[in-house]
């Protein structure tokens, strides 16, 4: 049973990373679309950057950087801040990629905090 839950978590994480790649593939069109207002283009770019940085912090927690308690505190605050920035910015997108990015941001934040909780309990 433990292997099944681990494989499910891995599948969700891979899907989140695929969602980020899909978001980047659609971002160029949305940021360059002259028909959209400037604020919508700006928030689309900020949203994809925030979700990408969330993925970077999620990966960083699994490296040797994740062993330093003081650095983990800052990484956790950064993850929470990026999540709060990404949510409204991603929702302003117009295409289907907003749902992928919303899923990616939420999944990365949840698994990041679960990783922190498990490492603290161990």
C-alpha positions as CSV (number, residue, x, y, z in Angstrom):
1,X,0.0,0.0,0.0
2,X,2.9,2.3,0.7
3,X,4.3,1.9,-2.8
4,X,0.9,2.8,-4.3
5,X,0.6,6.1,-2.4
6,X,4.2,6.9,-3.3
7,X,3.5,6.3,-7.0
8,X,0.3,8.4,-6.8
9,X,2.3,11.3,-5.2
10,X,4.9,10.9,-7.9
11,X,2.3,10.9,-10.6
12,X,0.7,14.1,-9.3
13,X,4.1,15.8,-9.0
14,X,5.0,14.9,-12.6
15,X,1.5,16.1,-13.7
16,X,2.2,19.4,-11.9
17,X,5.5,19.8,-13.8
18,X,3.9,19.0,-17.1
19,X,1.3,21.6,-16.3
20,X,4.0,24.2,-15.8
21,X,5.5,23.2,-19.2
22,X,2.1,23.5,-20.8
23,X,1.6,26.9,-19.1
24,X,4.9,28.1,-20.5
25,X,4.0,26.9,-24.0
26,X,0.8,29.0,-23.9
27,X,2.4,32.0,-22.1
28,X,4.1,33.4,-25.1
29,X,0.8,33.7,-27.0
30,X,-1.0,35.3,-24.1
31,X,1.8,37.8,-23.1
32,X,2.2,38.9,-26.8
33,X,-1.6,39.2,-27.5
34,X,-2.2,42.9,-28.1
35,X,-6.0,42.4,-27.7
36,X,-5.6,41.7,-24.0
37,X,-5.2,44.5,-21.5
38,X,-1.8,45.3,-20.1
39,X,-2.7,44.2,-16.6
40,X,-3.9,40.8,-17.8
41,X,-0.7,40.2,-19.7
42,X,1.4,41.3,-16.7
43,X,-0.5,39.1,-14.3
44,X,-0.2,36.1,-16.7
45,X,3.5,36.5,-16.7
46,X,3.8,37.0,-13.0
47,X,1.6,33.9,-12.4
48,X,3.7,31.6,-14.6
49,X,6.9,32.9,-12.9
50,X,5.5,32.4,-9.4
51,X,4.4,28.8,-10.2
52,X,7.8,28.1,-11.8
53,X,9.6,29.4,-8.7
54,X,7.4,27.2,-6.6
55,X,8.7,24.2,-8.5
56,X,12.2,25.4,-8.0
57,X,11.7,25.7,-4.2
58,X,10.0,22.2,-4.2
59,X,13.1,20.8,-5.9
60,X,15.4,22.7,-3.6
61,X,13.8,21.2,-0.5
62,X,15.0,17.7,-1.7
63,X,18.6,18.8,-2.2
64,X,21.2,19.3,0.6
65,X,19.7,22.8,1.1
66,X,16.8,21.1,2.8
67,X,18.9,19.9,5.7
68,X,19.6,23.4,7.0
69,X,16.8,24.5,9.4
70,X,17.2,28.2,9.0
71,X,17.2,27.9,5.2
72,X,14.1,25.7,5.3
73,X,12.3,28.4,7.3
74,X,13.0,30.9,4.5
75,X,12.1,28.4,1.8
76,X,8.8,27.7,3.4
77,X,7.9,31.3,3.7
78,X,8.9,31.8,0.1
79,X,6.7,28.9,-1.0
80,X,3.7,30.3,0.9
81,X,4.3,33.8,-0.6
82,X,4.6,32.4,-4.1
83,X,1.4,30.4,-3.7
84,X,-0.5,33.5,-2.5
85,X,0.9,35.4,-5.5
86,X,0.3,32.7,-8.0
87,X,-3.4,32.0,-7.3
88,X,-4.9,35.3,-8.3
89,X,-2.4,35.8,-11.1
90,X,-3.1,32.4,-12.7
91,X,-6.8,32.9,-12.5
92,X,-6.6,36.0,-14.6
93,X,-5.4,33.9,-17.6
94,X,-7.9,33.4,-20.4
95,X,-6.9,30.0,-21.8
96,X,-7.1,26.4,-20.6
97,X,-3.6,26.7,-19.1
98,X,-4.9,28.5,-16.1
99,X,-6.4,25.3,-14.8
100,X,-3.2,23.4,-15.3
101,X,-1.2,26.2,-13.5
102,X,-3.8,26.3,-10.7
103,X,-3.4,22.6,-10.2
104,X,0.4,22.8,-10.4
105,X,0.6,25.6,-7.9
106,X,-1.8,23.9,-5.4
107,X,-0.2,20.5,-5.8
108,X,3.3,21.8,-5.4
109,X,2.3,23.8,-2.3
110,X,0.5,20.9,-0.7
111,X,3.3,18.4,-1.3
112,X,5.9,21.0,-0.2
113,X,4.2,21.4,3.1
114,X,3.6,17.7,3.5
115,X,7.4,17.2,2.9
116,X,8.1,19.7,5.6
117,X,5.7,18.0,8.0
118,X,7.1,14.5,7.4
119,X,10.7,15.7,7.8
120,X,9.8,17.5,11.1
121,X,8.1,14.3,12.4
122,X,11.1,12.1,11.5
